[in-house]
Each structure stands twice: as C-alpha cells, then as structure tokens.
Amino acid sequence: MKLKQIIAVILILGSIGMVAFAVENVHPAVVVNEFIYETAPFPSCHASTLVEVEAGTILAAWFGGTDEGENDVGIWAARREGNAWTKPVEVATAEGVPCWNPVLFQMPSGEVLLFYKAGPSPRDWSGLLKRSLDGGKTWSEEKLLPAGILGPIKNKPILLADGTLVCGSSVESWRAWACWMELTPDGGKTWAKYGPIEVPGIRYGLIQPALFHDRDGNLRMVCRATRRIGKICSSISKDGGKTWEPAKPIDLPNPNSGIDAVNLRNGDVVMVYNHTDNSRRQINVALSKDGGDSWEKKLTLEDESGEFSYPAVIQTKDGMVHTTYTWKRERIKHVVIDPTQFQ
C-alpha cells in the first residue's frame, strides 16, 4: 500500500474513532480488545475485577455512579458469555454512602464471593461480602465484615492448599498507609489479620497488594506505593501470609496507582501496571520468569492522554490472560492476551 493510501486509511479510521483500536491490536499477543459496555446509566466508573466462573464465561464488576465518592456510586457487574457482554446491572448499593473497590473470587465449590467497601471515604469505609451460587446472576444479601477487617482491598485473594484464603488488604489513614494480610480459613466466616507490611522508615507508603506464588512456593506481594517511593514495592512470606519481610522497591515505576499480578500455569508471573513516574496515561504488561525477582516490560496497552488505571488480571482455563482496567473513568476496557506470543 502506498503512503498516500495509508494516510487516507488512517484519516478515515480517525474520523470514526477507530485509530486507537487499530494501533493497540498491532502486537500479536493481543487477541481481543473491547469495552465491556458502550453506554451505561452512570457517567463514571473505576476499579474493575474479574473471574472466570465457568469455562469461557467471565464475570466482571466495578464501581459506577456520578463520580468516585458520590453517594450514588454502586457496584455493577456484567458477564461475558461467548464473545458478548451482558448489559451491566447494579448488584450492590449502600444507603447514603458510596461503594468502592469490588473484588471477585470463586471458591473451589463454585461459590463466587464479591467483596466490596462502603463508606464516605477510604479512611472510614467498612468491608462487605456478598455470595453467588449461580456465577454472578443472583446475589445474597450483604454481610458486614468484622470491625477492622476490610477484605481484599483491590486485588483478588489467593487460596492456599489448606483452604486458607489470603486477602491482601491495606489501611489508608491520615498520615500512614500500610499493607496488611487478612486470612480466612472458612470462606469469609472467621478472620485473622497480620501486619503491617511497610518499607522500613516510611509510614506513608504502601497500599493495595497483589499476591502470587514464587517458584519456591512462597507467597509474594507487589503493591502500589506513594510518589515519595516512586517504585512498585515487593515483599515475601514463607509462612502462608502471616509474617512478611520488609517491603522493598523493585525496578518498575509506580505513579501512586493500582497494579495486579497473576501466576501463569507455566510458572511465569504477569503484572499489569502503569509504567510511568507521574501519570496514569500509560498502562503496561510485564513478565517475570523467576517468580518475581526480576521483571521485563512486554506490552503497552494504552499510551495517550487520559487515565488508564486500576487493572485486574487472571489466566483462564484456555491459557489466555484477561485484563480489565479503567478507561478514562468512562468505561471498562477488556483485553485478552496470548502469553505464548510475548516477545
């Protein structure tokens, strides 16, 4: 194709808003790039989560409303059945206060847990839990978690071989941010809390841990850090999440923005994050082949003006990696990645 023809095609695509889609799909690892919805009964959304509820069916959730922190913000959900998403439905609200940061997880029994927060702000929110026995089509009444227990704060928990669910949590108080671990041996009925996990000497530091296993079977976490630190931070636990080494910065930037990570079945670890120092305009995928000791940036999913943030990532039964993230606070983007095509 001649240069003039290429320019003409780009101009035509641009006139109908398709340039970003075409550019993003150039990389052979990206096999699906779509929005969960085009229109919705709320103008603003954020903080998505996803889980495979049965082979080929994805359940996603996020918070949506007038704007983050407004009292009409509830938890919304949709299912991807085949190649199409169902219409978003509101599955949780809280009277007089906003909802925040849903987290989905499926137990071995098939029961789906929906953790979320409700309250005026992250400084004084409470943790809640709903349950579904039909893949997210219907939900139980909410249950308030015990005082001091928030549940997984942003990212999916991890299930240990003994049935303990390890939930990465965190506390955002006036002058202190820190990660904590909340463990439940019975699917959210009883709890124990461990921490704090901090960078030594920095009290206003870390939140929103993402959990995975290293190649020795130890638990690892990577987490969001304040701009004073400026790097993603990591820690390791050798006793199933009860005690943790002091957190340390790793060689990936973090502009005080959420991240997520997942173990692949071949032992590698995928992380989705913002590879920038001071903005959320770029969202990226990194790979670790040594259990989190080192990371290599593999993909750039977005790089333009606007906010692309708060990713969630899983690997489905067919081996594909699915990630969802906030797209300009207007919609939730869903991207499917073939990890065998990483270069």
C-alpha positions as CSV (number, residue, x, y, z in Angstrom):
1,M,0.0,0.0,0.0
2,K,1.4,3.4,-1.0
3,L,2.0,6.1,1.7
4,K,-0.9,8.3,0.5
5,Q,-3.3,5.3,0.7
6,I,-2.1,4.5,4.2
7,I,-2.6,8.1,5.3
8,A,-6.1,8.1,3.8
9,V,-7.0,4.9,5.7
10,I,-5.7,6.4,9.0
11,L,-7.8,9.6,8.4
12,I,-10.9,7.5,7.7
13,L,-10.4,5.4,10.8
14,G,-9.7,8.5,12.9
15,S,-13.0,10.1,11.7
16,I,-14.9,7.2,13.2
17,G,-12.8,6.9,16.3
18,M,-11.0,3.6,15.4
19,V,-7.3,4.6,15.3
20,A,-6.7,3.7,19.0
21,F,-8.2,0.3,18.4
22,A,-6.2,-0.4,15.3
23,V,-2.9,0.6,17.0
24,E,-3.5,-1.3,20.2
25,N,-4.0,-4.5,18.3
26,V,-0.8,-4.4,16.3
27,H,1.0,-6.7,18.9
28,P,0.4,-10.3,18.1
29,A,-0.2,-11.2,21.8
30,V,-3.4,-9.0,21.9
31,V,-6.2,-11.2,20.6
32,V,-9.3,-9.3,22.0
33,N,-9.5,-5.6,22.7
34,E,-13.0,-4.4,23.7
35,F,-15.2,-2.4,26.0
36,I,-17.4,-4.2,28.4
37,Y,-20.2,-1.7,27.6
38,E,-20.6,1.3,25.2
39,T,-23.3,3.1,27.2
40,A,-24.4,2.8,30.8
41,P,-26.8,4.5,33.3
42,F,-23.8,6.1,35.1
43,P,-21.2,8.6,33.7
44,S,-18.2,7.4,35.7
45,C,-16.6,4.1,36.6
46,H,-13.5,2.6,38.2
47,A,-11.8,-0.3,39.9
48,S,-12.8,-3.4,37.9
49,T,-12.3,-7.0,38.9
50,L,-12.9,-10.2,37.0
51,V,-13.2,-14.0,37.5
52,E,-13.8,-17.0,35.2
53,V,-17.0,-18.6,36.6
54,E,-17.1,-21.4,34.2
55,A,-15.1,-22.4,31.1
56,G,-15.4,-19.5,28.6
57,T,-17.6,-17.3,30.9
58,I,-16.1,-14.2,32.6
59,L,-17.8,-12.2,35.3
60,A,-16.6,-8.6,35.8
61,A,-17.5,-6.0,38.4
62,W,-16.6,-2.3,39.1
63,F,-18.0,0.7,40.8
64,G,-20.0,3.2,38.9
65,G,-22.1,6.4,39.5
66,T,-21.9,10.1,39.2
67,D,-18.2,10.2,40.3
68,E,-15.9,8.4,42.7
69,G,-17.0,9.2,46.2
70,E,-20.5,10.3,45.4
71,N,-23.4,8.7,47.3
72,D,-25.0,7.2,44.2
73,V,-21.9,5.0,43.4
74,G,-22.8,1.3,43.5
75,I,-21.2,-2.0,42.4
76,W,-22.1,-3.0,38.8
77,A,-21.5,-6.3,37.1
78,A,-21.6,-8.0,33.7
79,R,-21.0,-11.5,32.3
80,R,-19.1,-12.3,29.1
81,E,-20.8,-15.3,27.6
82,G,-19.2,-16.5,24.4
83,N,-18.0,-13.3,22.8
84,A,-20.6,-10.8,24.1
85,W,-21.0,-9.0,27.4
86,T,-24.4,-8.8,29.1
87,K,-25.9,-5.5,30.0
88,P,-24.4,-4.1,33.2
89,V,-26.6,-4.5,36.3
90,E,-26.2,-2.9,39.7
91,V,-25.5,-5.7,42.3
92,A,-24.7,-3.7,45.5
93,T,-25.5,-0.3,46.9
94,A,-25.2,1.3,50.3
95,E,-27.7,3.8,51.7
96,G,-26.3,7.3,51.9
97,V,-22.7,6.5,51.1
98,P,-20.7,5.3,48.1
99,C,-19.4,1.8,47.3
100,W,-15.8,1.1,46.4
101,N,-13.3,-1.4,45.0
102,P,-15.2,-4.7,44.3
103,V,-13.1,-7.9,44.3
104,L,-14.4,-11.2,42.9
105,F,-13.2,-14.7,43.8
106,Q,-14.5,-18.2,43.1
107,M,-14.2,-20.8,45.7
108,P,-13.5,-24.5,44.7
109,S,-17.2,-25.2,45.4
110,G,-18.2,-22.8,42.7
111,E,-19.5,-20.2,45.0
112,V,-18.5,-16.7,43.9
113,L,-17.5,-14.2,46.6
114,L,-18.0,-10.4,46.0
115,F,-16.0,-8.3,48.4
116,Y,-16.5,-4.5,48.4
117,K,-16.3,-1.5,50.6
118,A,-18.8,1.1,51.6
119,G,-18.4,4.4,53.4
120,P,-17.7,8.1,52.9
121,S,-14.0,7.6,52.0
122,P,-11.2,5.1,52.2
123,R,-10.3,6.4,55.6
124,D,-13.6,5.3,57.1
125,W,-15.1,2.6,54.9
126,S,-16.3,-0.8,56.0
127,G,-15.9,-4.2,54.3
128,L,-18.9,-6.1,53.0
129,L,-19.4,-9.5,51.4
130,K,-22.0,-11.0,49.0
131,R,-22.2,-14.5,47.7
132,S,-23.5,-16.0,44.5
133,L,-24.2,-19.7,43.7
134,D,-25.0,-19.2,40.0
135,G,-22.0,-17.5,38.6
136,G,-23.0,-14.0,39.5
137,K,-26.5,-14.0,38.1
138,T,-28.1,-13.5,41.6
139,W,-26.5,-12.5,44.9
140,S,-27.2,-13.0,48.6
141,E,-27.8,-10.1,51.0
142,E,-24.6,-8.3,52.0
143,K,-22.8,-9.3,55.2
144,L,-20.8,-6.7,57.1
145,L,-17.3,-7.9,57.8
146,P,-15.9,-7.7,61.4
147,A,-14.6,-4.3,62.6
148,G,-11.0,-3.9,61.4
149,I,-11.5,-6.4,58.5
150,L,-11.9,-4.9,55.1
151,G,-11.4,-8.0,52.9
152,P,-9.2,-7.9,49.8
153,I,-8.8,-4.1,49.2
154,K,-8.4,-4.1,45.4
155,N,-7.0,-7.4,44.1
156,K,-8.1,-11.0,44.1
157,P,-7.1,-13.1,47.1
158,I,-5.1,-16.3,46.8
159,L,-6.2,-19.7,48.0
160,L,-3.6,-21.9,49.8
161,A,-3.6,-25.7,49.7
162,D,-5.0,-25.9,53.2
163,G,-8.1,-23.9,52.2
164,T,-7.0,-20.6,53.7
165,L,-7.9,-17.6,51.7
166,V,-5.2,-14.9,51.9
167,C,-6.6,-11.4,51.2
168,G,-4.2,-8.6,50.5
169,S,-5.6,-5.6,52.4
170,S,-4.4,-2.1,53.3
171,V,-5.2,0.9,55.5
172,E,-5.2,4.5,54.3
173,S,-5.2,6.8,57.4
174,W,-4.4,10.4,57.6
175,R,-0.6,10.1,57.7
176,A,0.0,6.3,57.4
177,W,-0.5,3.9,54.6
178,A,0.4,0.2,55.0
179,C,-0.4,-3.2,53.7
180,W,-2.0,-5.9,55.8
181,M,-3.0,-9.6,55.3
182,E,-6.4,-10.8,56.2
183,L,-6.7,-14.6,56.4
184,T,-9.9,-16.6,56.5
185,P,-10.0,-20.5,56.7
186,D,-13.7,-20.8,56.0
187,G,-14.5,-18.6,53.1
188,G,-15.1,-15.4,54.9
189,K,-16.8,-16.5,58.1
190,T,-13.9,-16.0,60.5
191,W,-10.8,-13.9,60.1
192,A,-7.3,-13.2,61.4
193,K,-5.2,-10.1,60.5
194,Y,-1.4,-9.8,60.1
195,G,0.8,-6.8,59.5
196,P,1.6,-4.0,58.9
197,I,3.9,-4.6,55.9
198,E,5.9,-1.4,55.2
199,V,9.1,-0.1,53.6
200,P,11.3,0.5,56.7
201,G,11.2,4.1,57.8
202,I,8.3,5.1,55.6
203,R,4.9,5.1,57.3
204,Y,3.0,6.9,54.4
205,G,4.0,4.3,51.9
206,L,2.1,1.2,50.6
207,I,-1.4,0.0,49.8
208,Q,-3.3,-2.5,47.6
209,P,-1.1,-5.6,47.5
210,A,-1.4,-8.1,44.7
211,L,-0.5,-11.7,45.6
212,F,1.2,-14.6,43.7
213,H,3.5,-17.6,44.4
214,D,7.2,-17.7,43.6
215,R,8.9,-20.7,42.2
216,D,9.7,-22.0,45.7
217,G,6.1,-21.9,46.7
218,N,6.4,-18.8,48.9
219,L,3.9,-16.0,48.8
220,R,5.0,-12.8,47.1
221,M,3.2,-9.5,47.0
222,V,3.7,-6.4,44.8
223,C,1.9,-3.2,45.7
224,R,1.1,0.4,45.0
225,A,3.4,3.0,46.5
226,T,3.2,6.7,47.2
227,R,5.3,9.0,44.9
228,R,7.8,9.5,47.7
229,I,8.8,5.9,47.0
230,G,8.0,6.1,43.3
231,K,8.5,2.4,42.6
232,I,6.4,-0.7,42.9
233,C,7.3,-2.5,46.1
234,S,7.6,-6.2,46.9
235,S,7.7,-8.5,49.9
236,I,7.8,-12.2,50.6
237,S,6.2,-14.5,53.1
238,K,7.4,-18.0,53.9
239,D,4.6,-19.0,56.3
240,G,1.4,-18.6,54.2
241,G,1.0,-14.8,54.6
242,K,1.3,-14.4,58.4
243,T,4.7,-12.8,58.5
244,W,6.4,-10.8,55.8
245,E,9.8,-9.4,55.1
246,P,10.2,-5.6,55.0
247,A,9.0,-4.4,51.6
248,K,11.5,-3.2,49.1
249,P,11.2,-1.1,45.9
250,I,11.7,-3.1,42.6
251,D,12.9,-1.7,39.3
252,L,9.5,-0.7,37.9
253,P,8.0,2.7,38.3
254,N,4.7,3.4,40.1
255,P,2.9,6.8,40.0
256,N,0.8,6.0,43.1
257,S,-1.6,3.8,41.1
258,G,-3.0,0.3,41.5
259,I,-1.5,-2.8,39.9
260,D,-2.3,-6.5,39.7
261,A,-0.4,-9.7,39.1
262,V,-1.2,-13.4,38.4
263,N,0.7,-16.7,38.3
264,L,0.6,-18.4,34.9
265,R,0.4,-22.2,34.8
266,N,3.9,-22.4,33.3
267,G,5.3,-20.7,36.5
268,D,5.7,-17.2,35.0
269,V,4.1,-14.2,36.6
270,V,2.3,-11.4,34.7
271,M,1.8,-8.0,36.1
272,V,-0.3,-5.1,34.7
273,Y,0.6,-1.6,35.9
274,N,1.4,2.0,34.9
275,H,4.9,2.2,33.6
276,T,5.2,5.9,34.3
277,D,6.6,8.1,37.1
278,N,3.8,10.7,37.4
279,S,0.7,9.8,35.5
280,R,-1.8,7.1,34.6
281,R,-1.7,7.7,30.8
282,Q,0.2,4.5,30.0
283,I,-0.8,1.0,31.0
284,N,1.5,-1.9,30.6
285,V,2.2,-5.6,31.0
286,A,5.4,-7.0,32.5
287,L,6.5,-10.6,32.8
288,S,8.7,-12.3,35.4
289,K,10.2,-15.7,34.7
290,D,11.9,-16.1,38.1
291,G,9.0,-15.8,40.5
292,G,9.1,-12.0,40.9
293,D,12.8,-11.5,41.3
294,S,13.0,-9.5,38.0
295,W,10.6,-8.1,35.6
296,E,10.6,-7.2,31.9
297,K,8.0,-4.9,30.2
298,K,6.4,-6.8,27.4
299,L,3.3,-4.8,26.2
300,T,1.9,-1.3,26.2
301,L,-1.9,-1.5,26.1
302,E,-2.5,2.3,26.3
303,D,-0.4,5.4,25.8
304,E,-2.3,8.6,25.2
305,S,-3.8,11.5,27.0
306,G,-6.2,10.3,29.7
307,E,-6.4,7.9,32.6
308,F,-5.9,4.2,32.2
309,S,-5.6,2.5,35.6
310,Y,-6.6,0.0,38.3
311,P,-6.1,-3.2,36.3
312,A,-7.2,-6.7,37.3
313,V,-5.7,-9.8,35.6
314,I,-6.4,-13.5,35.5
315,Q,-5.5,-16.5,33.4
316,T,-8.5,-18.5,32.2
317,K,-8.8,-22.3,31.6
318,D,-7.8,-22.0,28.0
319,G,-4.5,-20.4,28.9
320,M,-5.4,-16.8,27.8
321,V,-4.6,-13.9,30.1
322,H,-7.6,-11.5,30.6
323,T,-7.2,-8.0,32.0
324,T,-9.7,-5.3,32.7
325,Y,-8.9,-1.7,33.6
326,T,-10.4,1.8,33.9
327,W,-10.6,3.6,30.5
328,K,-10.7,7.4,31.1
329,R,-13.1,6.9,34.0
330,E,-15.8,6.5,31.3
331,R,-15.8,2.7,30.5
332,I,-14.1,-0.5,31.5
333,K,-11.7,-2.0,28.9
334,H,-11.3,-5.8,28.5
335,V,-8.2,-7.1,26.8
336,V,-7.3,-10.8,26.1
337,I,-3.6,-11.6,25.7
338,D,-2.0,-14.8,24.5
339,P,1.1,-15.2,26.7
340,T,2.7,-17.6,24.3
341,Q,3.1,-14.6,21.9
342,F,5.2,-12.5,24.3
343,Q,8.4,-11.5,22.6
